[in-house]
Amino acid sequence: MSKRILLLTLSCAVLANAQVPAGASGRGGGGGGLGGGRFKTYEPAAISRGLPAYTTNCASCHGATARGGKTGPDLIRSSVTMHDLDGVQIGNTLQSAVHQNAVKLSLPANQVYDIAAYVHSRVIESSGRGQVHTADVLVGDTKAGEAYFNGAGKCNTCHSVSGDLKGIGGRFDAPSLQERIVMPPRNAVKGVPANSIKATVTPATGPPVTGVLMRQTDFDVILRLADGSLQSWTISKGVPKVVTTDPLQIHYDIMKSLKDSDMHNVTAYLAGVK
């Protein structure tokens, strides 16, 4: 299982208007793409219809499994696929000038929907969000994971298996546990609320002000102060100075050097913390 959970962006396309076939509906949470933080799942019948339709119309360019071919890009990592809902964006792309200049296709809306259902099923499978078995994840060495946790990984500088991680192996299955190691949600860390990035604003005049960062753009910054009130500043030519502190930054930094073996070892170690 890859240590990096990809956000799957690669190709761009022109978006216009398209019709969703009457009565078409998917199962599962959220909308298409990354809606609601989940991949939408489609009914097996649509996926089954979509496979031969994809093979006939798309596979020669985009590959037999949608991972790209000699003339077409990888659809699994395509931004069009990730933003698609029920084949609408995929249909728009098929009708765009870019695609029509490359390959002229005129497919009915219901067939585009089925093809989209198949492509989305490939995204789910490729991302590991399909059927992930514990045996596929628990392949690491427990002792090596403990050594990394208390040594090179410096995990014990913030966490303790007798404190905030006590019993963690009994609270999460192995796939969920591994995902939290590499991409921890903010509310998964004890004492770290969902919006936990702090910032210190130093105005041109007056003392620095520290609070929870609510928004920062090139033009303004907003903090929530300790008393719950909001304070904002307009940013011009780098003034005021804004310095942010993210308690989860260490997780992002460690991804630059984390090896698959380290990830699997730590997963095995924490899975045994009951």
N, C-alpha and C positions, 0 to 999 in steps of 0.2 A: 504494500500500500504506500503510495507516495507520501512523503512528509509534507508536501505542500498541497494545499487544497486550492486548486486553481480557480480563478474567477473567469476564466474562459473568454478572453477577448482577442480577436485577431482581425477579422475583415470588416469593412464598412459597406453600407449600401444606401441607395436612395429609397426613402419611405414615402409612399403615396397612400391611396385608400384601397381597401379590399373588403370583400364580404365573407363572413363566417358562414358556413353551410347551415341551413336551418336545422335546428335540433341538435347541433353538435355541442357536446359538453364533455369536459374532462372530469376525472376524479382526483381527489387529493387536495392538499392545502394550497392556498395562494393562487396567483395568476401564473401566466407563463413566465419563462425565464427565471429570474430571482425573486419573483413576487412573494412577499411575506417571508423571505429568507428560505423558502423551500422550492424545490423543483416540482412543477405540476406533473402529475401522472395522468396518462390517458388510458381509455378503456382498451383491453387486449384486442378486441375486434378491430379497432382503428389501426392499431400497431400492426396487426397481421395483414390488413389491407395495404398499409403503407409500405411494407417491405418490398413486395413485387413492384409497386408503383415507383418507389425510389430506385430499385435496381434497373428498371426500364428507362427512366428519365434522367437519373442523376448520377448513378454509380460510375459511368464511363468517365466523368470529370472529377467527381468528388470522392471516388474510392468506394469499395464494396461495403465498408463499415462507416462511411461518412468522415473518415479521418484525413481526407484529402487525396487527390490523385495527381496525375501528371499535369493536368491543365486547370484543375479546380482547387480552391482552398479547403482546409479542414473545417467542416461544419460543426464539429463538436466544440471547437474553441471560437466559433464565430460570434461576434457581438450581435449579429442579426438573429441567430438562434436564441441567444440568451435574453433578448428583448421581445422574442416572438410570443404571441398569444393566439393559440388555435390556428396557426398558419397564416395569420394576417400579415405580419412583417415578412415572412418567407414569401408569401404571394406577392407582396409589393416588390420584393427584390427580383423575383422572376420576371415581373413586368417592367422593371427599370431599364433605362437605355443601356446601362453598362452590361446587364445580363443578356438583353436581347441582341446586342451587338456581338456577344460571344456565342450564345446559343439561343435560338428562338424557340420558346416553349409557350404553348397556350393550353393550360390545364384547367379543368373545371374546379370550382372552389372546394367541392367535397374531396377531390383527389389531393389537392394541396393540403387540406386538413389532415388526411391520412398520412401523407408524406411527413408532415410536421410532427405528427404523433410518433412516427417511427424514429425520426431524428432526435426528438426529445427523449425517447426511451434509451437511445444510445448515449445521450449526455448523462442520464442518470446512472447507467451502467458504468460508463467510463470514469465518473467522479467517485465511484464507490458508494453512492447513495442507493444503489439497488440492494441486492442481497449481500451484506457484509457478514461473514461468519467469524465468530470469535477466534476460531482456530487459525484464521488467516492473519490475525492481528497479534495474538499471543505467541510470538515466535522469538522473543528476545530472551536474554539471560538475566535472571533476577539479581544475581550478585553484581553483575556488571552495571545494571541499572541503579542499584543502591550506591555503588561507588561513584557513578556519574552524578547522581542526585546530591551526594555529600561532597563531591570533589569538583571536577572540571565544569560541571553544569552550574554549580553554585546555587542550586535550587533551595538548599537548606538555609540560605541567607534570608529568604522571605517565607519559606514554608517549613512545616514540621509534620511528620507522619503521626506524631502524638498530639498535635494541635489542630491547625486548620484543615489538615488532610487526614485526620483520624477517621478510619473506616471508609476511606474513599473508594477502595476496591469493592465494597459492598453496595455503594450508592450508584455506581455507573458500570455499564458493561464495557468491555475492552474497546470497542470501536469509539464509543462516546468519550471514554477516558483519554484515548489517544488524540482525538480531535481537540479536547480541552487543553492538552499539553501544548499543541502547536498553535491553536487559535482560541485562547481562553476568552469566553464572554466576560464582560466586566463584572457582572453580578455573580460570577462563579468564584471570584476571589474574595475571601473574607475581608470585610472592611473597605472594599472598593465598590462604591455604588455605580450604577449604570453610566452616569455622566461624571467621570472621575478625574478628568484632566484638569489640573490646576494651572493657574497662570498668575504671573505678577506683572502688573502694568506700571511702568515708570513714566509719569507725565513729564513734560518739559519743566514744569514747576510743581512743587508739592511732593509729598512722600509717596513711595510705591504703594500700590493697592493689590492685595492678593485675594483670590477667590476661585470658584469653580468656573472654568471656561464654558460659556454657553454658546458663543459664536465668535469666530475670527475670520475676517476677510481682508482683502487688500485695503478696504476703506474704513472698517470699524472693528471694534472688539467689545464684547459684552461679558461681564462677570456676574456671577451670583455671589453675593457677599455672605459672611457668616450669619447675619441677621435675616437672611432670606431675600433681601432687596437686590435689585439689579442696578448695575452702574455701567454706562457705556462711554466710549471715547471714539472720536473720529480720528482715523489714522491718515497722516499726511507726511510724506517724505520720511517714513520710518519713525515718526514720533506720534504717540508715545511708544516706547520700547516695550515689547511683549515677550516674556520668557515663559514657556510652558513646561510643565512637569507631568509626565504620564507614568503612573505606577506600573503599567504593563509594558513599558518600553523595553525592559529587559527581555521579555518574551519575543518581541520583534527583532531585537538585536541578535539573540541567540540563534535565530533561524538562519543567519548568515553562515554559521559554522556547524549547526546541528547536522549530524549524520543520520542516515536511516537507522543504522545499528544502535545509535544512542537513543533515538526515539523509541524503537522497539524495546530496548532494554529497560528504559524508564517506565514504559507502559507495563511491562511484565512485573516490574518491581512494585508499582503502585497498585496494580490489580490484585496483588497479594496482601495489601494493607486492608485487613478486614476489621 
